[in-house]
Amino acid sequence: MDLTLFFKEKHIALVGPSQSIMQSLQGDLIEQHDYVVRLNHQWPFDAQLEPHLGRRMDILYHCCSADYSMLRFAVPDFQKTKLVLYETGIQSAILQLLCKQNHTPCVDITQNYHNLTEKLTSAPNTGLVAITHLLSYPIASLSLFGLSFYREPYYSGYLGVGADSKYWQKEHPPRQIRTHRLDVQFNYVVQHLLTDPRLKLDDAIQQKMLESTPSWAYD
C-alpha cells in the first residue's frame, strides 16, 4: 500500500481519550475530516458518546499490548476501517487476522515505536507515535481532539490506566505511568511538533496545556 498517496493532502482528525472531550460536542466537526484516527482500544464505543467523539474509525493505531482483548474489534463495523497501523506485540497476530478477514490494509510500524523510544529514552505512547507518523507524510492538516498529553486524565470508560486515580493524587500531572515518561514526551511535543503548521489543537486542549503545565515541562 502506498501510504504517501493514501495520506497526500488529507485533513485528518486524531481523537484521543482526555476527559475534557466529553464536554466538547465536537463529534460533527471530527466527522468533517477526510480521515478519523482512533488509538488502541478507544473504539468501538457507546453511541451516546458520538456527539463528542464522532462515529467513524478510518484509521487505527494500536500498540497490541496484552491489557485488553483484541477481539473487541470483531464487530461488523470494523470492515469500514481503511487502514490499521500496529506495533508487533502479544496480540498483533489476532489484529492481523481480523484485518485479513475484513480485507483491511494492515501495516507494521514497530520501527516507528523503536525510533521514538531511542529518541526519548522512554517508551512512547501510541498517540505520540501516531502524531509523528502522520506528520511524516504530506498531509494537509492534523487536528487533535482530546489529546492533552497528560495534562488531564482519560475520560471515564476509556480502556487504559491513564485515568487511574493513583497517578492523579498530586497537584501536577504525573511524570510517569508504567514505562512511559510523560515529562519527556511532553517536552518532545512542545519542542519538536507544535511548530508544525499542519498540527491543530482544539481550544479546550490548548487551554488545559497552558493551565496545567508543570515546572518540569521545559527542563
C-alpha positions, 0 to 999 in steps of 0.5 A: 500500500502506498501510504504517501498517496493514501495520506497526500493532502488529507485533513485528518482528525486524531481523537484521543481519550482526555476527559475534557472531550466529553464536554466538547460536542465536537463529534460533527466537526471530527466527522468533517475530516477526510480521515478519523484516527482512533488509538488502541482500544478507544473504539468501538464505543457507546453511541451516546458518546458520538456527539463528542467523539464522532462515529467513524474509525478510518484509521487505527493505531494500536500498540497490541499490548496484552491489557485488553482483548483484541477481539473487541474489534470483531464487530461488523463495523470494523470492515469500514476501517481503511487502514490499521497501523500496529506495533508487533506485540502479544496480540498483533497476530489476532489484529492481523487476522481480523484485518485479513478477514475484513480485507483491511490494509494492515501495516507494521510500524514497530520501527516507528515505536523503536525510533521514538523510544531511542529518541526519548529514552522512554517508551512512547505512547501510541498517540505520540507515535501516531502524531509523528507518523502522520506528520511524516507524510504530506498531509494537509492538516492534523487536528487533535481532539482530546489529546492533552498529553497528560495534562488531564486524565482519560475520560471515564470508560476509556480502556487504559490506566491513564485515568487511574486515580493513583497517578492523579493524587498530586497537584501536577500531572504525573511524570510517569505511568508504567514505562512511559515518561510523560515529562519527556514526551511532553517536552518532545511535543512542545519542542519538536511538533507544535511548530508544525503548521499542519498540527491543530489543537482544539481550544479546550486542549490548548487551554488545559496545556497552558493551565496545567503545565508543570515546572518540569515541562521545559527542563 
